């Protein structure tokens, strides 16, 4: 072997060395490319496999894990609050109706089919707010409100006394001996001086004397 190598010229030796170096370089480059492709394919596959908790919810556009977290944070959906009232008197379809909380007497009348042709709308406060469990009686024209059992949304049931601290002008006007002007005076006094503490405080309202107080005493109460 040594004798064979000794016969090579300097030029041939240099050429052989260059071939060896070139072959090593080519092999190194090939190995680098091959290793890089394998590593990249493995890294990409890892990203493509989602965690079970973060699987996308079809059509939601957010991971399932995030959707469940948002649902828990939002808490249970609250059901809309309602009021149930009994509409009576001069309406087309008397009966019990269920309305959203915050509804007014006009909403209850509308749910009961609207006002009947003989309804006395002058004695009804259609803008009064409703409370749950009350009866709303729409009086008929020429009908005595007391006999008709007229009730407005103050929570008073038929036959119960009228609460002076919650009664409206229309309700007070229905009391015997109390007209629109005295009813308005009672409400104005309550707004300016605060709630009534006793039925006898009506004597402080202009236009109401002892005789009138005795006439309505059994029909009103202070709560």
C-alpha positions as CSV (number, residue, x, y, z in Angstrom):
1,X,0.0,0.0,0.0
2,X,2.8,2.4,0.9
3,X,4.7,1.6,-2.3
4,X,1.4,2.2,-4.2
5,X,0.8,5.6,-2.6
6,X,4.5,6.5,-3.0
7,X,4.1,6.2,-6.8
8,X,1.3,8.9,-6.7
9,X,2.5,12.3,-7.8
10,X,1.8,15.3,-5.7
11,X,-0.9,16.4,-8.0
12,X,-2.7,13.1,-7.7
13,X,-2.5,13.2,-3.9
14,X,-4.0,16.6,-3.8
15,X,-6.8,15.5,-6.2
16,X,-7.6,12.5,-4.0
17,X,-7.7,14.6,-0.9
18,X,-10.1,17.1,-2.5
19,X,-12.4,14.1,-3.6
20,X,-12.4,12.8,0.0
21,X,-13.2,16.3,1.4
22,X,-16.0,16.8,-1.1
23,X,-17.5,13.4,-0.4
24,X,-17.5,14.1,3.4
25,X,-19.2,17.5,2.7
26,X,-21.9,15.9,0.6
27,X,-22.6,13.2,3.1
28,X,-22.8,15.8,5.9
29,X,-25.2,18.0,4.0
30,X,-27.4,15.0,3.2
31,X,-27.4,13.9,6.8
32,X,-28.3,17.5,7.9
33,X,-31.2,17.8,5.5
34,X,-32.6,14.3,6.4
35,X,-32.4,15.0,10.1
36,X,-34.0,18.4,9.8
37,X,-37.0,17.1,7.8
38,X,-37.6,14.3,10.4
39,X,-37.5,16.8,13.2
40,X,-39.8,19.3,11.5
41,X,-42.3,16.5,10.7
42,X,-42.4,15.4,14.4
43,X,-42.8,19.0,15.6
44,X,-45.7,19.7,13.2
45,X,-47.4,16.5,14.3
46,X,-47.3,17.5,17.9
47,X,-49.0,20.8,17.1
48,X,-51.7,19.1,15.1
49,X,-52.9,16.9,18.1
50,X,-55.0,19.1,20.4
51,X,-55.6,18.3,24.0
52,X,-58.8,16.6,24.7
53,X,-60.0,19.4,26.9
54,X,-59.4,22.0,24.2
55,X,-61.2,20.2,21.3
56,X,-63.1,22.7,19.2
57,X,-66.9,22.7,19.6
58,X,-68.5,22.3,16.2
59,X,-69.7,25.7,14.9
60,X,-68.8,27.5,18.1
61,X,-65.4,28.9,16.9
62,X,-63.9,28.5,20.4
63,X,-62.2,25.5,22.1
64,X,-64.4,23.3,24.1
65,X,-62.4,23.9,27.3
66,X,-62.8,27.7,26.8
67,X,-66.5,27.3,26.1
68,X,-67.1,25.3,29.2
69,X,-65.1,27.8,31.3
70,X,-67.2,30.7,29.9
71,X,-70.4,28.9,30.6
72,X,-69.4,28.3,34.2
73,X,-68.3,31.9,34.7
74,X,-71.6,33.2,33.2
75,X,-73.6,31.1,35.7
76,X,-77.2,29.8,35.1
77,X,-79.5,31.8,32.9
78,X,-82.1,33.7,34.9
79,X,-85.7,33.2,33.9
80,X,-87.6,36.3,33.1
81,X,-89.7,37.6,36.0
82,X,-93.5,37.8,35.6
83,X,-96.6,39.0,37.4
84,X,-99.9,37.2,37.4
85,X,-103.1,39.4,37.7
86,X,-106.8,38.7,37.5
87,X,-108.6,41.1,35.1
88,X,-112.3,41.6,35.7
89,X,-115.1,43.9,34.7
90,X,-115.5,45.7,31.4
91,X,-113.0,43.8,29.3
92,X,-113.6,41.5,26.4
93,X,-111.9,38.4,27.8
94,X,-111.9,38.5,31.7
95,X,-109.5,36.1,33.4
96,X,-106.0,35.6,34.7
97,X,-103.1,36.8,32.6
98,X,-99.4,36.5,33.0
99,X,-97.3,39.5,32.0
100,X,-93.6,40.5,32.3
101,X,-92.5,42.3,35.4
102,X,-92.9,46.0,35.1
103,X,-96.2,45.9,33.1
104,X,-98.9,48.4,33.5
105,X,-102.7,48.2,33.8
106,X,-103.0,49.0,30.1
107,X,-100.9,45.8,29.4
108,X,-103.3,43.7,31.5
109,X,-106.3,45.2,29.7
110,X,-104.7,44.5,26.3
111,X,-104.0,40.9,27.4
112,X,-107.7,40.5,28.4
113,X,-108.9,41.4,24.9
114,X,-109.1,45.2,25.4
115,X,-111.7,47.4,26.9
116,X,-115.4,46.5,26.5
117,X,-117.6,49.2,24.8
118,X,-119.2,50.1,28.1
119,X,-115.9,50.5,30.0
120,X,-115.6,53.7,32.1
121,X,-112.0,54.6,31.3
122,X,-112.2,57.9,33.1
123,X,-112.1,56.0,36.4
124,X,-109.1,53.8,35.5
125,X,-105.5,54.6,35.8
126,X,-104.1,52.7,32.8
127,X,-100.5,53.8,33.6
128,X,-100.5,52.3,37.1
129,X,-97.9,49.5,37.6
130,X,-98.9,46.0,38.3
131,X,-97.9,43.8,41.2
132,X,-98.2,40.0,41.4
133,X,-101.4,38.5,42.6
134,X,-103.8,41.5,42.4
135,X,-107.2,41.8,40.7
136,X,-107.8,44.7,38.2
137,X,-111.5,45.5,37.9
138,X,-112.4,47.8,35.1
139,X,-115.7,49.6,36.0
140,X,-118.6,49.9,33.6
141,X,-120.3,53.2,32.8
142,X,-122.9,54.1,35.4
143,X,-121.8,51.3,37.7
144,X,-121.1,52.2,41.4
145,X,-117.4,51.6,41.8
146,X,-117.9,50.4,45.4
147,X,-120.5,47.8,44.4
148,X,-118.5,46.8,41.3
149,X,-115.6,45.9,43.6
150,X,-113.2,48.1,41.6
151,X,-109.6,47.3,42.3
152,X,-106.5,48.9,41.0
153,X,-102.9,47.5,41.3
154,X,-102.2,48.3,44.9
155,X,-102.4,44.7,46.1
156,X,-105.8,45.1,47.7
157,X,-108.2,42.2,47.1
158,X,-111.9,42.4,46.6
159,X,-113.5,43.4,49.9
160,X,-110.2,44.5,51.5
161,X,-109.6,48.0,52.8
162,X,-107.7,50.5,50.6
163,X,-104.2,51.3,51.8
164,X,-103.9,55.1,52.0
165,X,-100.2,55.0,51.5
166,X,-100.4,53.1,48.2
167,X,-103.8,54.1,46.7
168,X,-103.9,56.0,43.5
169,X,-106.1,59.0,42.7
170,X,-108.5,56.7,40.8
171,X,-108.8,54.3,43.7
172,X,-109.4,57.1,46.2
173,X,-112.0,58.7,43.9
174,X,-114.0,55.5,44.1
175,X,-114.5,56.0,47.9
176,X,-117.9,57.4,49.0
177,X,-117.8,61.2,49.4
178,X,-114.3,61.4,47.8
179,X,-114.3,63.1,44.4
180,X,-111.4,63.7,42.0
181,X,-110.3,66.9,43.8
182,X,-110.2,65.3,47.3
183,X,-108.5,62.2,45.9
184,X,-105.8,64.3,44.4
185,X,-105.4,66.3,47.6
186,X,-104.8,63.0,49.6
187,X,-102.1,61.9,47.2
188,X,-100.5,65.3,47.2
189,X,-100.5,65.4,51.0
190,X,-98.9,62.0,51.1
191,X,-96.2,63.0,48.6
192,X,-95.4,66.2,50.4
193,X,-95.6,65.0,54.1
194,X,-94.7,61.3,53.8
195,X,-96.8,58.2,54.5
196,X,-99.9,58.4,56.7
197,X,-99.3,57.0,60.2
198,X,-103.0,56.6,61.0
199,X,-106.4,57.0,59.3
200,X,-107.1,60.0,61.4
201,X,-104.3,61.9,59.6
202,X,-106.8,62.4,56.8
203,X,-108.2,65.2,58.8
204,X,-105.0,67.2,57.9
205,X,-105.9,67.0,54.2
206,X,-107.7,70.1,53.0
207,X,-111.4,69.3,52.3
208,X,-111.7,66.3,54.6
209,X,-113.6,66.8,57.9
210,X,-114.7,64.5,60.7
211,X,-118.0,63.5,59.0
212,X,-116.3,62.5,55.8
213,X,-113.6,60.6,57.7
214,X,-116.3,58.5,59.5
215,X,-117.9,57.8,56.2
216,X,-114.8,56.2,54.7
217,X,-113.1,55.0,57.9
218,X,-114.2,51.3,57.4
219,X,-113.0,51.3,53.8
220,X,-109.4,52.5,54.3
221,X,-106.4,51.4,56.3
222,X,-102.8,52.5,56.9
223,X,-100.0,49.9,56.4
